[in-house]
Amino acid sequence: MISDEQLNEYRLSGEKIRVIRDALESNDVIGMVIAWDDSQVMIRRPNRRVVKLDRNYIFQSNNEPRRNIFG
């Protein structure tokens, strides 16, 4: 689970992040952190839609190469 400090860092910098939900790269969510609570994070995608995601997904900077954790 991503920490509150890391989420706040992403929010303040305005950096685009990648949320890895499964093994398919096409299912990743890319956007900016706008809010969070104990179990969910709200991400604003480039098309301005807001998505609520579970905090247990993998969060990383979009500038980094995608992590392959599923094999």
Contacts in CASP RR format, 6 or more apart in sequence:
PFRMAT RR
TARGET T0000
AUTHOR 0000-0000-0000
METHOD contacts of the structure
MODEL  1
MISDEQLNEYRLSGEKIRVIRDALESNDVIGMVIAWDDSQVMIRRPNRRV
VKLDRNYIFQSNNEPRRNIFG
1 55 0 8 1.000
1 56 0 8 1.000
2 41 0 8 1.000
2 55 0 8 1.000
2 59 0 8 1.000
4 36 0 8 1.000
6 59 0 8 1.000
7 33 0 8 1.000
7 36 0 8 1.000
7 41 0 8 1.000
7 59 0 8 1.000
10 17 0 8 1.000
10 32 0 8 1.000
10 33 0 8 1.000
10 59 0 8 1.000
11 32 0 8 1.000
11 33 0 8 1.000
11 34 0 8 1.000
11 35 0 8 1.000
14 32 0 8 1.000
14 33 0 8 1.000
15 32 0 8 1.000
15 61 0 8 1.000
15 62 0 8 1.000
15 63 0 8 1.000
16 30 0 8 1.000
16 31 0 8 1.000
16 32 0 8 1.000
16 61 0 8 1.000
16 62 0 8 1.000
16 63 0 8 1.000
17 30 0 8 1.000
17 31 0 8 1.000
17 32 0 8 1.000
17 33 0 8 1.000
17 43 0 8 1.000
17 59 0 8 1.000
17 60 0 8 1.000
17 61 0 8 1.000
17 62 0 8 1.000
18 28 0 8 1.000
18 29 0 8 1.000
18 30 0 8 1.000
18 31 0 8 1.000
18 59 0 8 1.000
18 60 0 8 1.000
18 61 0 8 1.000
18 62 0 8 1.000
18 64 0 8 1.000
18 66 0 8 1.000
19 28 0 8 1.000
19 29 0 8 1.000
19 30 0 8 1.000
19 41 0 8 1.000
19 43 0 8 1.000
19 53 0 8 1.000
19 57 0 8 1.000
19 58 0 8 1.000
19 59 0 8 1.000
20 28 0 8 1.000
20 57 0 8 1.000
20 58 0 8 1.000
20 59 0 8 1.000
20 60 0 8 1.000
20 66 0 8 1.000
20 67 0 8 1.000
20 69 0 8 1.000
21 27 0 8 1.000
21 28 0 8 1.000
21 29 0 8 1.000
21 53 0 8 1.000
21 57 0 8 1.000
22 70 0 8 1.000
23 70 0 8 1.000
23 71 0 8 1.000
25 66 0 8 1.000
28 66 0 8 1.000
29 43 0 8 1.000
29 45 0 8 1.000
29 51 0 8 1.000
29 53 0 8 1.000
30 45 0 8 1.000
30 46 0 8 1.000
30 62 0 8 1.000
31 43 0 8 1.000
31 44 0 8 1.000
31 45 0 8 1.000
31 46 0 8 1.000
31 62 0 8 1.000
32 43 0 8 1.000
32 44 0 8 1.000
33 41 0 8 1.000
33 42 0 8 1.000
33 43 0 8 1.000
34 42 0 8 1.000
34 43 0 8 1.000
34 44 0 8 1.000
34 50 0 8 1.000
35 41 0 8 1.000
35 42 0 8 1.000
36 42 0 8 1.000
36 55 0 8 1.000
38 55 0 8 1.000
39 54 0 8 1.000
39 55 0 8 1.000
40 52 0 8 1.000
40 53 0 8 1.000
40 54 0 8 1.000
40 55 0 8 1.000
41 52 0 8 1.000
41 53 0 8 1.000
41 54 0 8 1.000
41 55 0 8 1.000
41 59 0 8 1.000
42 50 0 8 1.000
42 51 0 8 1.000
42 52 0 8 1.000
42 53 0 8 1.000
43 50 0 8 1.000
43 51 0 8 1.000
43 53 0 8 1.000
44 50 0 8 1.000
45 51 0 8 1.000
58 67 0 8 1.000
58 69 0 8 1.000
60 66 0 8 1.000
60 67 0 8 1.000
END
